[in-house]
Amino acid sequence: MASESAAAVEATTTADAPPSAAETVQNMPHNLERKWSFWCDNQSKPKQEGAAWGSSLRKLFTFDTVEEFWSLYDQIFRPSKSVVNADFHLFKAGVEPKWEDPECAGGGKWTVAVNQKANLDTMWLETLMALIGEQFDEADEICGVVASVRQRQDKVSLWTKTAPNEAAQMSIGRKWKEILDVTDKIYYSFHDDAKRERSAKNRYNV
Ligand code: MGP
């Protein structure tokens, strides 16, 4: 009986012992440099007649720790598991993934065509990690990334802020290719052009 009590006390003491400084640090969430939001636009569902572009675009979660990121990514954000005609977005919190957003309005996007379905998740994840890990020198120029699931060909686009700043865009494009391990040329288009014509001309390539 006595030994049972001793064991119980020992167990209680161990359970109640304050965590060491190292344990405390280890268990603390790892903060990101900034807040990010995941968005989704499922355009596979039939739209109501006359519905404007963006009517199915939804902001889903905003987060600012590594732990939240992995939990969200593991649960939902796998484009390859998604239906055709869906877009997945990770944008800086406060920036909407639309040409109309003030941060995006004067910007454009680099686009990588994904040749094999299997590569979509890898490219998406590599880009997400590079963004939340602040791997781009011109991090202020970046608005976010979009993964587009399409019947014909999937694609990933990196949206940036100041399209006419060619030097910044070229640096971002080069870095992104390196991150994705892409050797084919990639192309940059201006949102302003896309507003005017369905297939916007490519302004830069790298
Ligand atoms: P898209 O989705 O960028 O091209 O734009 P995609 O993915 O090549 O085309 P899809 O047919 O495979 O989806 C397609 C069209 O959506 C554009 O021509 C616009 O009419 C509309 N659109 C796209 N975006 C990103 C915007 C936007 O930000 N604002 C508005 N108003 N319309 C947009």
Residues whose N, C-alpha, C, O or C-beta is under 5 A from the ligand:
A	BS01	MGP	W53 P97 K98 W99 E100 S148 A194 R198
